[in-house]
Amino acid sequence: MTTTFRAHSVADLLSAIPTMAGYTPADSVVILPFAGSTSVGLFRFDLPVIQPQQFAASALGIVCRLEETSGMIVVVYAETSVALPDANPFAPLANAIRLTADACGIDLGDVIIVAQNGWFSESDETVHPHSEIGDAPDVGGPKPKANQSSGTRLPRVDAERMRAIRSELARLDHASRDASPRDLVERFDRMHEVFESAVEGQRGSVGDDALLLWLLSRPSLRDVALSQWCYDADSADEVLEFQLDWLDGAPDAPETLFLMGEGPAPDAARLQAALRRVRQLAACASGRGRAAPLACAAWISWALGMSTHAATYAQKALRADPGHGLSQIVATLCANGHLPLWAFPAENRRK
């Protein structure tokens, strides 16, 4: 995800990273690519357990996809480790990143280590107390989360409402047990309206929440919802037409595969609103029924550049239903470090 920040000092940079990322990184390697003196993004990786050179090649392979990158800064967050300039356990990692960056024609301006005993940078090698970092600047948005994994716990839902939604789900299942997707589209002519309600910021009725949860459990219709949440009802209609043609055995291949991150960047505000709604739906569901809304939460998080959250939701979905297809796809995307194409604007323009 792209942002812009000009740092006047290392301490300024460290205090700004939580605002840029939306959380305070922990056990992480953060890479800030720069175009000139302006940051053009932020990439976070788990502290590597693989060989430093292997990690550096993988990380720089992602950074280099931002074509405007001319330089970068690396911050290693290792709060449980003690590190000193002359006894730095992350020196092999820093050296591997520097060598790989140099081979890619990218200037590595600094490597900063945030350890248990304080922080220091390779540029001055002075150990500073954590207190020098200061609080994240207030830019008027939500406060940064405690770490990259914070915020995936499902919300609390009123028990009576939960029972009412589950009862309505059972009724829908019974009434439409043998219906084909085409029959369902004809029967539920409010489908686009129900999908759109998820991004309007209003709490749905018990009936609408049950219907939305029920529709999301049908993969072909779930993909229609995700498309509508990314873009609009016209895009959803295109996906719906493809899905129905595919079920009839005669699909026209889509130009882009938005589920794999191809095509124009989605509307982030719509996706954030949809994420809140599917999290509520997941909290209302039980057993295997949780897999569908959790998979949607996983994919939306991935589409928004929150791969850590995406992986967490995908694993929760797979615990509910080990064979759930979209959950398996998102888990694989996250495990392989695959990012949406729209995270790299220059590449997206070439499509």
N, C-alpha and C positions, 0 to 999 in steps of 0.2 A: 504494500500500500504506500502511496507516495505522499510525502509531506515536505515542508520546507522549514529550515531552521538555520540560523547563523549563530555559531557558538563563539563567544569571546574568551572563554577559558575552559579548561577541562572540567572544572567544577560546574560551570554553567551547563555544559553538555550533559554531564551525569545527572543533574537535576532536571533537565528537560526530557531525557529519554522516557521516563514513565508517562509523561503527557503525550509524547509522540506515539508510544506503543499502546497506551491505554492501561498499562500495568507496570509494576516494577519487576524486571526480569530476575529470575533466580536460577542458579545452576545452568547458565546460558552463555552462549557466545552471540553477541549482537554486532552486526556489521552495518555501518552507516555509509552508504555510497554518497559521493559528492560529485556535483557538476560544478567545477570551479570551487567556490567557497560555500556553496549552498547544498544542504542535504536534500537528496531526491528520493529517499526511501529509508526503510529500516527492515532488516532481516534478522530474525531470531532463530538460533539453533540450540538444541540441547547440548550441554557440555559433551564433547565426543567421547565415546568409549572405543572408537576405532583408531587406527594409526593416524597421527597428525597430518601426514601428507595426503592420505586418503580423504580425510575430512576437508582439508584445504581445497583439494580439487573439486569436491562436490559443492562446497559453499561458493567458491569463485565461479563455478559453472552457472550458478543462479545469479550471482551479482553481475556477471558479464552480460546477462540478457538485458540489463538496463543500459542501452547503448550510449547514453549521455554520461555515464560514469567515467570520471577522470581520476578520482582519488577515493579513499575510504579511510574510516577509522574503525578500529575493532575494540570492543569492550568485553572483557571476560568477567562474568559474575560467578564467583566461587566463594560464597559466604561461609562455607564450612571448612575452607582451606586456609592455611597460613602461607602467605607468599611475601617475599622480600625481593628487592631488585637483584640481590646477589644470590638468592636462593628461591628462584621462581619456578615452581613445578610446571608452569604453563609456557616456559620459554621454548620448548620444542614445538608447541602448537603455534606460538607467535612466529617463529622462524619459518615454519612450513607455510603459513599464510602469507608472510612477506615474500618468500620465494615464488609462490604461485601468483601473487598479485603482480610482481615484477614481470613474470613471464607473460601475463595478460596485458601488460602496458598500463597498469593501474598503480598510482602512487599510494602506498600505505603510509598515511601521515603519522599515525600513532597507534600504539596498542596500550590499552588501559586495563589494569587488573583491579577488580573490586573484591577484596578478600576479607577474611574474618578479622584480621588485625588492622584494616585500613585499606586505602587505595593508593595506587601510584601509576605513573605512566612511564613508558620507555623513554620519553623525551626529557624527563628531569630526574627520574629515579628517586624522588623524595616520597616517603610514605606519609600520607595525610590521614587524619581521622575522618571517620564517616560523617561527622557533624559538619564538615566543610561542604558537603554536597548540597545540603539545604533541601527545602521542600520543592516539589514539582510546581512550576508556575501555574497560576490559576488562569485558565483561558475561557472560563465560563461554561465548560462542559462537565460531564461526570468526573468525579475524582478517580484517579488511576486505581485499578484493582491491586490487591496485595501482591499477586504474582500472576504469571501467565496461565495458571490453572484455575484461578479464582473465577467464580461466576457460573459454574456449570451445574451447581446444585439446583434441582428443580424447585419451583415455587410451591408454597403450601396452598392447598385447595380445600375449600369447605367440603366436609364429608357428605353433606346432604346433596350438594351440587354434583359431587363425584358419583354418587349412587344414581342420581337422575340421568346423568349423561350415559352411564353404563347401561341403564335400563333402556334408554332410547336406542343405543347401539344394538342391543339385542333385538329390538323390534325391527330395526333396519335390516339386520342380518336375516331375520326370518322372512321379511317381506320381499327381499331381493336375492334370495339364495341362488337361484338359477338364472339370473339376468345377465346378459352379455354386456360388455362396456357400451356398445351402441344403444342397447335398451336403457342402460343407466343414464346416458346422456339425454335421451329423449324423456325419460321419467323425471330427472332432476333438472328442469329447465332453469333453476336458480343457481346452477353450479358456479358460473362466473361471479355472480353476486356474492355467494358464500365465500369464494376464494378472495374476492376483493375486500370483504369485511375484515380479513386477517391483517390488512395493511392500513386500515382506517383508524387504528388506535382505540377502538371501542371494544368493550367486553361483549362477546357473542352471547346469544340466548342459549339455553340448554339444548334446544333443537338444532340451532346452527352449529354449536360446538360438536354435537354428536354427529351431525351430517358431515362436517369438515373432517373429523377424525375418521369417519367411515370411508369417505372418498379417498383420503390419503393412504388408506390401507390397500387401495387398488393401484398398482404401480403405474399403469398407463394414465390414470387420472391424476395421480400424484405428480407426474412429470408436467402435466398441464398446469397444475397449481404452482409449481416451482417456476415455470416460465412466466406465468402471470405476475408472480411476486417479483421476479427479476425485471420485467419490462411492463407489459400491459396486456389487456384482454385480446388484442389483435395477435400478439405473439403466442398467447395461449391457444387461440383458435388454430394457428398453424401447427402447433405441436399436437393438438387434438386430432386434426385431420391426418397427420402422419401416423399417429397411434392407431386410429381406426383403420386406415389403409393397411398398416402393418398387420393388424389382426386379421384383415381380409386377405392377406398374402400378396398385396400389390402396392408396396410403399414407394414413394419417391424419396430418395435419400436427401436429408436436409443438408443445406449448404454448410452449416456449422453445427457442432455438437455442444450445445451450451452446458449440458451436464458435465462435460469434460473441461469446461472453462474456455471454450472457443466463442468467438463473436464479440459484440460490443459489451462494454462493462455494464453490469446491472446497476439498477438504482439502489444505492446502499441504504437509503432511508427506508425504502419499501422492504428490503430484506431484513433490516433490523427490526422493523415492526412485525414482520412475519415470524422472525425468530422468537420474539416474545410470545406470540400466540401459540406456536407449536410447542414451546416449553410448557405452557399452561395445559395444552392438550395431553402432553406426555404425562404430566402430573395427575391428570384425570383418568388415564388409561391404566390397565393392569395386565400382567402376564405378557403374552406375545403381542397384545394390542399396543404395547408401548413402543414396539420396534419402529413402526411407521413414523410417528411424530419425532422420535429420537433421530431417525435417519434423516428426516428433513432438517432438524436442528444441526446435524452433522454437516450436511451438504451446504446449508446456508452459511454456517460458520466458515467452512472452507472457502466458499465463494467470496466472503468478506475478508479473507486473509488471516483468519484465526485458526490456524491448523491445529494448535494444541487443543482448543475447545472442540474442534471437529473430531479429532481422534478420540477424545473422551466420550462424546455423544455416540460415536460409532461403536465404541466398545460396550457402552451401556445398551445400545440397541441389539448388539450381537449376543449379549447375555440374555436378553429377552427372547431373541429368535436367532439362533446360531446360523441359520441359513439365509438370513435376510440380505437380498442382493445389493441394494443401494448402500447399506451399511458396510458390506464387504468391500464395495468399490471405494467408498470414502476412506475406510481404514487403510486400504492399499495405497491410495493417493497420498495420504499423510505419511505412511511408513516410507514411501519412496521419495518424499520431499517434492512431490509434483505440485506446482502452483498453477492457478488459472492463468490462461494466456492474457487476460485483461489486466493482470498485475504488471505486465510489461508493455506499456503503451506503444513503443516503437514496433514491436513484433505484431501487435494487434492491428496496427495500421497497414501492415503488409498483407493481411488476410483479405 
